[in-house]
Amino acid sequence: MNARKLLVAAALLAAGALALYPLCRFATQPDPDALLHLEYLRSTQLPSGALAFDRSRTRVIPYFANYTGLALLRFASDRPAVRRYIEWYLVHLNLPDVYGLYGSIDDYAVFWGPDGRRYTEVPTNGYDSADSTGAVFLTLVRRYLQLTGDWDLYWREVERFDRVAELLLGLQATDGLTFVGKNLPIKYLMDNCETYQGLSDWAWVQQAAGHPARAERFAQAATRLQQALLSWPRRGRQGEYPLLAWAVDDQGKAFPADPRRWYPDAVAQLYPILAGLWPPGGGEATAAYQAFNQWFPQWDQLHKPDPHPWVMIALAGRMMGDEERWYNFRAAVRAQYPSLERPWYSLESSMYLLTITSIPRRILLPAPLPPATSSVRGTQPRGPGLIPRWGVAVIRQYLAPPRPADEVKETPGGRRDFPLGHQAEGQLPGVRPPRDLLRAGLHPV
């Protein structure tokens, strides 16, 4: 009798092993897309720490660079690079900018010398936005602190971090929404979704740092913004999807969206899903996503009136559980952008990595605040962790040795020149070859 039980148990174990073998084999194979896009983002970093717009490294647009940082945070070996970028960002804050705002940051032009060894970063005296750029930066910092526990950086730079956070509060109007900047009194739907995330994330940081009063201040600002977004003006005919206005001016006038126009009108309709304002699967999110697919039924095959791939839309679709369109989109991208040449740029690879490394029900939506006593100065707070879903994660990460610091030469006017040294085309010194990721074994999707 006992022998029979042992035989049955052995048979069940063997059957289970056979059933799991394909999954295990699948899980240990690296994802070629992850390798491709990770190396693309790595190649955009300058020796100064700045993350460039694309791998030509001729422009730095911090709004897009913040998303590059969020994608690189998914990989433990790249978190030191994210710290270098955070430090670069803080050093380059405007105090004030040409419009009188403190805590904003300019876009930068990068000029290379004839020898290809030195370059100069020159501010453009302008930027993509003041509200959303600062907000996504605060979200990046929260994620960095949560993943690394590097609170020494926070305490060392707390005054500069506060400059960025106070900038957002200064841009918030009486209705709870934020203006894009002092020079343009417009409240964009997309910017406000990102600012809601940033304010909520900074409330988390303040609570974790032991500042409950400041945490409450930012949490209240986020709540006011959330309520304003949930009552955002919209218009639509009876029986049709009521489109959200893509912007509102300082007099309360709404700019109605045209569903035939891809950006910003149609794209903006999906931002409340990405921001977590509308839970995927809920009525609002489902209606918006279905309407978008009616307006542009072949977006997943890159048939749309815009040359950029817009991976962010595929990300929203996958959050909604639309695996079929995600599969079609990946195939179309592989066919049309095999080498990730222009118009491909850093934001596309950032969103690609965020999509294939984990698919949470929110992308940047803040987690609940930890107790006020959860941390003290210089220690790692106990906060909610980032738990990837859908079985998409990094099995093993190998920390690379720190990249060597590059000599910095100050030049007149506050510009900074950096020796680049000899390099292979498209690579920076210290950029690791993909073989360490091959060993890490990224999950394919």
C-alpha atoms as one frame of an Amber mdcrd trajectory, in Angstrom:
protein
   0.000   0.000   0.000   2.779   2.394   0.963   4.675   1.461  -2.185   1.609
   2.304  -4.286   1.300   5.717  -2.603   4.940   6.413  -3.264   4.520   5.488
  -6.925   1.481   7.765  -7.251   3.337  10.641  -5.566   6.343  10.122  -7.821
   4.107  10.097 -10.893   2.420  13.339  -9.805   5.765  14.996  -9.198   7.030
  13.877 -12.595   3.883  15.141 -14.297   4.189  18.487 -12.503   7.823  18.817
 -13.502   6.978  18.095 -17.135   4.184  20.653 -17.032   6.375  23.337 -15.484
   9.437  22.695 -17.654   8.281  24.818 -20.604   7.416  27.670 -18.234  10.769
  27.502 -16.449  12.639  27.337 -19.735  10.588  30.281 -20.962  11.255  32.290
 -17.812  15.019  31.941 -17.936  15.383  33.108 -21.521  16.304  36.804 -21.811
  13.851  39.098 -23.524  15.585  40.512 -26.624  13.341  43.571 -26.517  14.402
  44.329 -22.950  18.064  44.071 -23.907  17.632  46.278 -26.951  15.759  49.051
 -25.158  17.867  48.921 -22.027  21.041  49.391 -24.038  19.365  52.245 -25.914
  18.614  54.071 -22.677  22.060  53.363 -21.263  23.647  54.893 -24.345  21.846
  58.205 -23.770  23.658  59.016 -20.520  26.366  61.645 -20.671  29.380  61.587
 -18.340  27.806  64.480 -16.427  24.903  62.222 -15.472  22.407  63.866 -17.827
  20.114  61.569 -19.801  19.780  62.723 -23.385  16.707  62.867 -25.608  18.091
  60.145 -27.875  21.369  58.387 -28.497  22.696  61.198 -30.675  23.168  62.966
 -27.317  22.659  66.452 -28.711  19.719  67.452 -26.504  18.728  66.953 -22.882
  15.027  67.386 -22.137  14.556  66.630 -18.435  10.868  65.773 -18.839  11.772
  62.795 -21.023  14.907  62.074 -18.996  12.759  61.576 -15.896  10.954  58.729
 -17.626  14.282  57.256 -18.682  15.216  57.210 -15.020  11.965  55.477 -14.075
  12.653  52.749 -16.635  16.280  52.277 -15.554  15.169  51.899 -11.940  13.664
  48.553 -12.916  17.207  47.171 -13.090  19.318  47.154  -9.936  22.571  47.499
 -11.867  21.379  50.814 -13.354  20.264  52.514 -10.145  23.655  54.208  -9.615
  23.179  55.793 -13.047  19.779  57.081 -11.939  21.381  58.631  -8.861  23.868
  60.426 -11.100  20.986  61.814 -13.127  19.112  62.974 -10.005  22.247  64.781
  -8.864  22.641  66.379 -12.306  19.033  67.552 -12.228  19.413  69.184  -8.808
  22.617  70.989  -9.763  20.882  72.482 -12.810  17.760  73.856 -11.100  16.844
  77.403 -12.053  17.104  79.886  -9.164  15.154  81.505 -10.816  14.400  80.883
 -14.500  13.730  83.603 -17.079  10.086  83.710 -15.949  10.944  84.150 -12.275
  10.187  80.568 -11.181  12.450  78.813  -8.681  12.957  75.055  -8.973  12.291
  74.634 -12.686  14.922  73.232 -15.046  15.816  74.198 -18.606  16.262  71.955
 -21.578  19.896  71.783 -22.687  21.627  71.732 -26.037  24.755  69.594 -26.231
  27.553  70.776 -28.508  30.354  68.362 -29.332  33.901  69.370 -30.147  35.537
  68.398 -33.447  37.533  65.639 -31.783  34.393  63.998 -30.409  35.978  63.937
 -26.959  34.605  67.062 -25.320  31.146  68.522 -25.258  29.365  71.492 -23.717
  25.906  71.574 -22.157  24.206  74.920 -22.839  20.830  75.881 -21.319  18.144
  76.887 -23.798  16.367  79.231 -21.351  13.207  77.246 -21.921  11.658  73.911
 -21.016   8.969  71.420 -21.925   6.889  72.291 -18.866   7.334  73.426 -15.296
   4.558  71.402 -13.690   4.855  67.960 -15.247   8.662  67.999 -15.492   8.967
  68.707 -11.783   6.185  66.253 -10.937   7.671  63.309 -12.803  11.029  64.119
 -11.200   9.458  63.852  -7.724   7.906  60.533  -8.735  11.343  59.365  -9.884
  12.908  60.404  -6.573  10.218  58.628  -4.573  10.738  55.435  -6.552  14.515
  55.742  -6.207  14.325  56.178  -2.437  11.840  53.352  -2.112  13.971  50.913
  -4.088  17.436  51.852  -2.841  16.935  53.254   0.655  19.482  55.931  -0.271
  18.182  58.515   2.190  21.623  60.044   2.536  21.024  61.610  -0.877  17.678
  62.998   0.258  19.039  64.587   3.441  22.057  65.993   1.642  19.920  67.637
  -1.046  16.723  68.266   0.911  16.684  72.005   0.189  16.902  71.472  -3.552
  14.243  68.771  -3.475  12.012  71.186  -1.602  12.534  73.778  -4.346  11.019
  71.403  -6.890   8.134  70.431  -4.621   7.308  74.029  -3.718   7.315  74.905
  -7.419   4.343  72.576  -7.946   2.420  74.113  -5.065   3.122  77.563  -6.479
   1.688  76.540  -9.863  -1.535  75.176  -8.336  -4.534  77.436  -8.938  -7.510
  77.935  -6.640  -9.457  75.249  -8.509  -6.786  72.664  -7.638  -5.310  72.373
 -11.144  -1.763  73.377 -12.060  -0.579  75.719 -14.778   2.065  74.448 -17.171
   4.252  77.423 -16.262   4.239  81.072 -15.341   4.670  82.110 -18.955   1.685
  80.066 -20.169  -1.431  80.124 -17.954  -2.845  76.893 -19.399  -3.835  73.793
 -17.443  -3.184  70.695 -19.543  -5.030  67.470 -18.791  -1.933  65.323 -19.320
   0.294  67.566 -17.186  -2.203  67.592 -14.351  -2.426  63.793 -14.338   1.354
  63.635 -13.901   1.326  66.411 -11.298  -1.244  64.509  -9.266   1.166  61.596
  -9.172   4.117  63.801  -8.259   2.342  65.556  -5.383   1.114  62.267  -3.963
   4.570  60.727  -4.263   6.127  63.666  -2.455   3.593  63.288   0.348   4.885
  59.711   0.690   8.483  60.923   0.834   7.679  63.514   3.496   5.831  60.981
   5.612   8.654  58.469   5.278  11.193  61.162   6.190   9.342  61.928   9.411
   7.556  65.145   8.368   3.837  64.360   8.867   2.771  68.010   8.651   4.496
  68.479   5.293   3.173  65.122   4.134  -0.356  66.280   4.922   0.230  69.506
   3.023   1.216  67.700  -0.168  -1.463  65.038   0.289  -4.125  67.755   0.516
  -2.767  69.419  -2.616  -2.919  66.055  -4.420  -6.482  65.485  -3.217  -7.588
  68.897  -4.479  -6.002  68.132  -7.835  -7.599  64.699  -7.955 -11.055  66.145
  -7.298 -10.535  68.752 -10.003  -9.471  66.080 -12.483 -12.498  63.926 -11.701
 -14.717  66.895 -12.581 -12.689  67.892 -15.641 -14.870  69.485 -18.376 -15.991
  67.219 -21.177 -18.257  67.386 -24.183 -19.970  64.872 -26.435 -23.127  64.212
 -28.359 -25.820  62.049 -26.889 -24.928  58.403 -27.318 -21.255  59.190 -27.974
 -18.252  59.166 -25.679 -18.022  62.566 -23.916 -14.473  63.660 -24.637 -12.357
  65.302 -21.976 -11.104  68.755 -22.905  -7.393  68.618 -23.574  -6.757  71.888
 -21.715  -8.372  74.668 -19.661  -7.182  78.283 -19.527  -6.912  80.634 -16.554
 -10.450  81.922 -17.170 -11.938  78.434 -17.016 -12.460  78.159 -20.766 -12.128
  74.552 -21.930 -10.432  73.528 -25.175 -12.670  70.769 -26.569 -11.011  67.663
 -27.940 -11.387  66.558 -31.540 -11.344  62.743 -31.801  -9.878  62.993 -35.308
  -6.731  64.660 -33.962  -4.264  62.197 -32.472  -2.298  64.549 -30.214  -3.111
  65.999 -27.804  -6.845  65.473 -28.164  -7.240  61.694 -28.460  -4.101  60.714
 -26.546  -5.170  62.804 -23.557  -8.283  60.664 -23.103  -6.128  57.768 -21.870
  -4.010  59.689 -19.367  -6.483  59.251 -16.473  -5.964  55.495 -16.909  -2.176
  55.830 -16.769  -2.453  58.100 -13.733  -4.688  55.675 -11.877  -7.591  58.112
 -11.715  -9.737  55.615 -13.585  -9.158  52.008 -12.520  -8.592  49.710 -15.518
 -11.709  47.692 -16.087 -13.923  50.408 -14.605 -16.652  52.110 -16.547 -14.783
  55.339 -17.355 -11.577  53.578 -18.390 -13.413  51.021 -20.514 -15.474  53.682
 -22.291 -12.402  55.823 -23.010 -10.345  52.919 -24.331 -13.160  51.593 -26.511
 -13.733  55.055 -27.961 -10.034  55.469 -28.692 -10.001  52.168 -30.581 -12.951
  53.342 -32.646 -11.200  56.581 -33.558  -7.937  54.848 -34.486  -8.729  51.167
 -35.038  -5.271  50.316 -36.411  -3.036  52.189 -34.002  -1.573  48.868 -32.884
  -0.255  48.413 -36.440   1.181  51.965 -36.372  -1.482  53.237 -38.783  -2.145
  56.691 -37.301  -1.475  60.342 -38.171   1.771  60.589 -36.185   5.277  59.379
 -37.060   6.131  58.351 -33.493   5.155  54.889 -32.289   3.564  56.084 -29.017
   4.379  53.097 -26.822   2.502  54.873 -24.030  -0.769  54.022 -25.784   0.202
  50.368 -25.936   1.030  50.570 -22.248  -2.445  51.905 -21.467  -3.904  49.143
 -23.627  -2.020  46.464 -21.784  -3.100  47.932 -18.455  -6.620  47.414 -19.789
  -5.784  43.765 -20.461  -5.633  44.137 -24.249  -2.924  41.567 -24.920  -3.907
  41.118 -28.572  -3.208  44.725 -29.492  -0.005  44.658 -27.456   1.144  41.608
 -29.437   0.310  43.356 -32.731   2.022  46.544 -31.600   5.252  44.761 -30.661
   5.375  43.046 -34.028   4.792  46.340 -35.858   7.515  48.109 -33.873  10.016
  45.342 -34.551   9.280  45.608 -38.268   9.270  49.401 -38.548  11.973  50.339
 -36.019  14.411  47.406 -36.021  17.399  49.612 -35.105  15.441  52.172 -33.080
  16.363  55.003 -35.412  14.594  58.353 -35.521  11.833  59.244 -34.919  12.396
  56.748 -32.099  13.633  58.456 -28.945  14.148  57.826 -25.244  10.535  58.066
 -24.083   9.555  55.232 -26.410  12.190  52.876 -25.006  11.326  53.970 -21.474
   7.674  53.086 -21.945   8.651  49.860 -23.681  10.698  48.757 -20.685   7.996
  49.791 -18.242   5.548  47.684 -20.231   7.597  44.508 -20.661   9.144  44.432
 -17.189   5.917  44.755 -15.230   2.282  45.552 -15.790   0.792  46.896 -12.586
  -2.738  48.231 -12.456  -1.149  51.652 -12.281   2.152  52.894 -13.618   3.137
  55.706 -11.288   0.164  55.936  -8.939   1.423  56.451  -5.389   1.141  53.695
  -2.837  -0.425  54.311   0.609   1.527  56.496   3.006   3.613  54.613   5.587
   3.274  55.411   9.297   4.969  58.621  10.385   7.371  56.653  12.582   8.506
  54.328   9.825  11.858  55.989   9.312  14.455  58.220  10.848  17.135  60.346
   9.248  19.638  58.274   7.319  17.710  55.001   7.477  15.625  53.178   4.958
  11.872  53.626   5.505   9.597  50.660   5.536   7.266  51.368   2.694   5.274
  49.341   0.226   7.465  47.590  -2.283   7.214  47.519  -6.060   5.866  44.081
  -6.808   5.692  43.397 -10.553   2.682  41.496 -11.805   2.042  39.207 -14.741
   5.153  37.251 -13.836   7.319  39.792 -15.610  10.374  40.616 -13.507  14.108
  40.311 -13.356  15.139  36.924 -11.989  18.644  37.920 -11.060  20.546  41.181
 -11.207  24.299  41.540 -11.163  25.539  44.846  -9.847  28.143  46.280 -12.154
  31.161  48.087 -10.728  30.615  51.836 -10.423  31.365  53.779 -13.554  34.461
  55.929 -13.319  33.924  59.585 -12.596  34.775  61.852 -15.499  36.817  64.999
 -15.184  34.696  68.140 -15.403  36.064  71.396 -16.745  34.234  74.587 -15.838
  33.897  77.128 -18.612  32.703  80.752 -18.604  28.974  81.291 -18.267  28.357
  78.278 -16.064  28.807  75.791 -18.888  30.553  72.504 -18.217  32.822  70.571
 -20.560  33.367  66.849 -20.171  36.131  64.724 -21.694  34.580  61.681 -23.249
  37.627  59.658 -24.124  37.824  56.902 -26.699  34.584  55.032 -27.231  32.900
  52.688 -29.603  30.228  54.226 -31.776  26.965  54.570 -29.887  28.486  53.635
 -26.532  29.811  55.457 -23.513  32.741  54.374 -21.366  31.469  52.047 -18.664
  28.336  50.970 -20.514  28.045  47.271 -19.918  27.661  44.827 -22.787  24.407
  42.883 -22.910  25.953  39.649 -21.722  25.323  40.474 -18.069  21.640  40.773
 -18.890  21.831  37.482 -20.739  23.026  35.913 -17.518  20.363  37.783 -15.530
  17.630  36.081 -17.529  14.898  38.640 -18.143  11.436  37.203 -18.503  10.094
  37.282 -22.010   6.492  38.323 -22.357
